[in-house]
Amino acid sequence: MKVVVDLSRCVGYAQCAFLAPEAFRLHGEEALMYDPNPDDARRDQVLRAAAACPVQAILVDQPDARHAPAEGSQP
């Protein structure tokens, strides 16, 4: 899993740091530090953190998901 945060969009709400503290943390009051390659054991936490971002600044690349059929698609 690969994580990228658009730091120009991030405004420091820290929802990600609350939901996945091992992958995201605030340095000071507004600077976000994050692990670009979090352990797969934290996948659910990281996905919840990305979904909770109010400005949608977190992108999570899931290599396994690329090969899975899209929901509702036919084989």
Backbone as ProteinMPNN parsed JSONL, in Angstrom:
{"seq_chain_A": "MKVVVDLSRCVGYAQCAFLAPEAFRLHGEEALMYDPNPDDARRDQVLRAAAACPVQAILVDQPDARHAPAEGSQP", "coords_chain_A": {"N_chain_A": [[0.853, -1.164, 0.0], [0.512, 2.213, -0.804], [0.805, 5.545, 0.265], [-0.102, 8.869, -0.366], [-0.052, 12.232, 0.451], [-1.579, 15.2, -0.347], [-0.07, 17.892, 0.431], [-0.511, 20.539, -0.021], [-3.204, 20.764, -0.006], [-3.939, 19.835, 2.482], [-5.129, 20.933, 5.565], [-4.725, 20.572, 8.213], [-6.679, 19.353, 9.92], [-6.438, 16.964, 11.25], [-7.825, 14.53, 11.425], [-6.932, 12.2, 10.267], [-4.642, 11.613, 11.795], [-5.819, 11.04, 14.203], [-7.324, 8.745, 13.599], [-5.491, 6.94, 12.48], [-2.884, 6.765, 13.977], [-0.335, 5.593, 13.81], [0.42, 5.891, 11.229], [-0.024, 8.55, 10.486], [0.779, 11.789, 11.72], [0.732, 14.868, 13.514], [3.118, 17.386, 13.305], [4.152, 19.76, 15.314], [1.762, 22.381, 15.181], [0.451, 22.336, 12.707], [1.848, 20.969, 10.659], [1.831, 18.101, 8.798], [3.051, 14.868, 9.2], [3.768, 11.794, 7.635], [3.645, 8.246, 6.969], [4.71, 6.995, 4.011], [4.534, 4.394, 3.126], [2.79, 2.518, 4.712], [2.446, -0.318, 6.901], [0.74, -3.254, 5.795], [-0.913, -4.332, 7.694], [-2.124, -2.235, 8.855], [-3.958, -1.34, 7.079], [-6.869, -1.039, 7.116], [-7.184, 0.993, 9.045], [-5.775, 3.11, 7.796], [-7.266, 3.432, 5.438], [-9.725, 4.238, 6.534], [-8.902, 6.637, 7.677], [-8.172, 8.1, 5.389], [-10.664, 8.292, 4.138], [-11.964, 9.87, 5.992], [-10.846, 12.354, 5.778], [-11.511, 15.724, 5.586], [-10.903, 17.392, 3.436], [-10.165, 15.731, 1.439], [-7.421, 15.041, 0.987], [-5.802, 12.836, 1.051], [-4.426, 10.169, -0.667], [-4.708, 6.792, -1.373], [-3.03, 4.125, -2.634], [-3.856, 1.019, -3.686], [-2.498, -1.764, -4.621], [-3.575, -4.386, -4.914], [-6.272, -3.926, -5.348], [-6.514, -3.036, -7.939], [-6.685, -5.207, -9.613], [-9.012, -6.406, -9.001], [-12.424, -6.917, -9.89], [-14.576, -4.209, -10.702], [-17.164, -3.065, -8.549], [-20.353, -4.215, -9.314], [-19.748, -4.583, -11.96], [-19.597, -6.665, -14.883], [-18.139, -9.859, -15.518]], "CA_chain_A": [[0.0, 0.0, 0.0], [1.264, 3.458, -0.873], [0.011, 6.696, 0.678], [0.39, 10.186, -0.756], [-0.89, 13.307, 0.974], [-1.414, 16.494, -1.019], [0.148, 18.793, 1.553], [-1.044, 21.859, -0.334], [-4.63, 20.703, 0.342], [-4.082, 19.531, 3.903], [-5.251, 22.126, 6.405], [-4.415, 20.216, 9.586], [-7.8, 18.932, 10.765], [-5.868, 15.854, 12.021], [-8.674, 13.339, 11.515], [-6.091, 11.059, 9.919], [-3.776, 11.317, 12.937], [-6.674, 10.458, 15.237], [-7.784, 7.418, 13.179], [-4.362, 6.063, 12.163], [-1.73, 7.466, 14.551], [0.931, 4.982, 13.425], [0.719, 6.296, 9.855], [-0.113, 10.006, 10.349], [0.905, 12.547, 12.969], [1.003, 16.287, 13.344], [4.387, 17.882, 13.838], [3.774, 21.13, 15.625], [0.309, 22.56, 15.147], [-0.168, 22.164, 11.405], [2.639, 20.206, 9.702], [1.516, 16.675, 8.829], [4.078, 13.889, 8.864], [3.077, 10.534, 7.374], [4.403, 7.106, 6.465], [4.235, 6.771, 2.649], [4.364, 2.959, 2.897], [2.412, 1.871, 5.974], [2.3, -1.77, 6.935], [-0.587, -3.712, 5.365], [-1.731, -4.629, 8.876], [-2.837, -0.994, 9.194], [-4.75, -0.973, 5.898], [-8.208, -0.544, 7.471], [-7.024, 2.295, 9.711], [-5.36, 4.11, 6.806], [-8.408, 3.689, 4.555], [-10.678, 5.054, 7.294], [-8.315, 7.975, 7.81], [-8.295, 8.769, 4.09], [-12.084, 8.597, 3.918], [-12.398, 10.891, 6.952], [-10.202, 13.647, 5.506], [-12.534, 16.657, 5.111], [-10.515, 18.038, 2.179], [-9.778, 14.644, 0.536], [-6.011, 15.251, 0.653], [-5.058, 11.578, 1.181], [-4.625, 9.191, -1.732], [-4.175, 5.481, -1.01], [-2.91, 3.218, -3.773], [-3.962, -0.365, -3.244], [-2.191, -2.579, -5.798], [-4.476, -5.538, -5.035], [-7.593, -3.484, -5.792], [-6.505, -2.808, -9.387], [-6.994, -6.44, -10.317], [-10.346, -6.857, -8.602], [-13.461, -6.318, -10.73], [-15.32, -3.112, -10.087], [-18.452, -3.481, -8.016], [-21.444, -4.072, -10.261], [-19.328, -4.875, -13.336], [-19.773, -8.05, -15.28], [-16.869, -10.444, -15.955]], "C_chain_A": [[0.901, 1.23, 0.0], [0.324, 4.615, -0.554], [0.701, 7.969, 0.199], [-0.588, 11.203, -0.197], [-0.558, 14.577, 0.2], [-1.306, 17.543, 0.079], [-0.307, 20.214, 1.253], [-2.55, 21.926, -0.055], [-4.857, 20.521, 1.832], [-4.122, 20.828, 4.709], [-5.116, 21.798, 7.895], [-5.591, 19.878, 10.481], [-7.43, 17.753, 11.658], [-6.798, 14.667, 12.222], [-7.863, 12.087, 11.215], [-5.212, 10.64, 11.096], [-4.568, 10.677, 14.078], [-7.022, 9.007, 14.882], [-6.652, 6.434, 12.878], [-3.061, 6.706, 12.664], [-0.371, 6.856, 14.198], [1.365, 5.42, 12.03], [0.75, 7.813, 9.675], [0.082, 10.659, 11.712], [1.18, 14.005, 12.629], [2.328, 16.622, 14.006], [4.187, 19.369, 14.066], [2.257, 21.238, 15.558], [-0.321, 22.243, 13.8], [0.59, 21.292, 10.42], [2.352, 18.711, 9.848], [2.72, 15.858, 8.4], [3.334, 12.577, 8.632], [4.034, 9.492, 6.822], [3.887, 6.819, 5.052], [4.004, 5.298, 2.31], [3.99, 2.252, 4.191], [2.25, 0.364, 5.813], [0.876, -2.161, 6.539], [-1.492, -4.061, 6.535], [-2.544, -3.405, 9.294], [-3.745, -0.513, 8.068], [-6.111, -0.38, 6.266], [-8.144, 0.819, 8.142], [-6.704, 3.393, 8.7], [-6.512, 4.441, 5.862], [-9.48, 4.518, 5.254], [-10.189, 6.483, 7.432], [-8.445, 8.752, 6.505], [-9.741, 9.17, 3.818], [-12.567, 9.724, 4.82], [-11.808, 12.265, 6.674], [-11.222, 14.61, 4.902], [-12.197, 17.323, 3.775], [-10.016, 17.026, 1.14], [-8.334, 14.793, 0.048], [-5.201, 13.956, 0.638], [-5.437, 10.622, 0.058], [-3.963, 7.896, -1.308], [-4.197, 4.602, -2.242], [-2.891, 1.799, -3.23], [-3.717, -1.274, -4.438], [-3.13, -3.76, -5.988], [-5.827, -5.135, -5.606], [-7.643, -3.275, -7.295], [-6.939, -4.039, -10.16], [-8.378, -6.983, -9.968], [-11.378, -6.209, -9.511], [-14.201, -5.22, -9.987], [-16.675, -3.615, -9.63], [-19.538, -3.22, -9.053], [-21.041, -4.354, -11.702], [-19.498, -6.353, -13.62], [-18.46, -8.591, -15.799], [-16.81, -10.62, -17.449]], "O_chain_A": [[1.91, 1.284, 0.703], [-0.807, 4.662, -1.037], [1.914, 8.13, 0.336], [-1.802, 11.061, -0.349], [0.603, 14.975, 0.107], [-2.314, 18.024, 0.595], [-0.472, 21.015, 2.173], [-3.106, 23.011, 0.113], [-5.851, 20.999, 2.379], [-3.267, 21.7, 4.555], [-5.366, 22.655, 8.743], [-5.518, 20.093, 11.691], [-8.039, 17.56, 12.711], [-6.566, 13.863, 13.126], [-8.073, 11.04, 11.827], [-5.056, 9.449, 11.363], [-4.032, 9.863, 14.829], [-7.018, 8.138, 15.754], [-6.835, 5.224, 13.009], [-2.234, 7.139, 11.862], [0.647, 7.544, 14.282], [2.544, 5.331, 11.689], [1.466, 8.316, 8.809], [-0.389, 10.15, 12.729], [1.776, 14.325, 11.6], [2.613, 16.19, 15.123], [4.068, 20.142, 13.116], [1.552, 20.273, 15.853], [-1.505, 21.913, 13.74], [0.01, 20.899, 9.408], [2.602, 18.126, 10.903], [3.331, 16.124, 7.365], [2.377, 12.273, 9.345], [5.091, 9.816, 6.281], [2.727, 6.434, 4.902], [3.349, 4.988, 1.315], [4.781, 1.469, 4.718], [1.957, -0.142, 4.729], [-0.082, -1.479, 6.903], [-2.713, -4.084, 6.385], [-3.54, -3.532, 10.006], [-4.244, 0.612, 8.111], [-6.466, 0.688, 5.766], [-8.952, 1.7, 7.848], [-7.29, 4.475, 8.742], [-6.715, 5.607, 5.52], [-10.079, 5.401, 4.641], [-10.968, 7.43, 7.318], [-8.792, 9.933, 6.517], [-10.004, 10.266, 3.323], [-13.484, 10.459, 4.452], [-12.234, 13.248, 7.28], [-11.748, 14.348, 3.82], [-13.095, 17.769, 3.062], [-9.506, 17.413, 0.089], [-8.058, 14.686, -1.147], [-4.032, 13.97, 0.252], [-6.61, 10.307, -0.141], [-2.793, 7.889, -0.925], [-5.253, 4.361, -2.826], [-2.033, 1.429, -2.429], [-4.645, -1.533, -5.203], [-3.452, -4.104, -7.125], [-6.465, -5.936, -6.287], [-8.726, -3.333, -7.878], [-7.502, -3.923, -11.248], [-8.847, -7.932, -10.596], [-11.218, -5.043, -9.872], [-14.418, -5.308, -8.778], [-17.263, -4.495, -10.259], [-19.625, -2.123, -9.604], [-21.897, -4.365, -12.586], [-19.536, -7.18, -12.709], [-17.722, -7.862, -16.462], [-15.805, -11.101, -17.974]]}, "name": "protein", "num_of_chains": 1, "seq": "MKVVVDLSRCVGYAQCAFLAPEAFRLHGEEALMYDPNPDDARRDQVLRAAAACPVQAILVDQPDARHAPAEGSQP"}
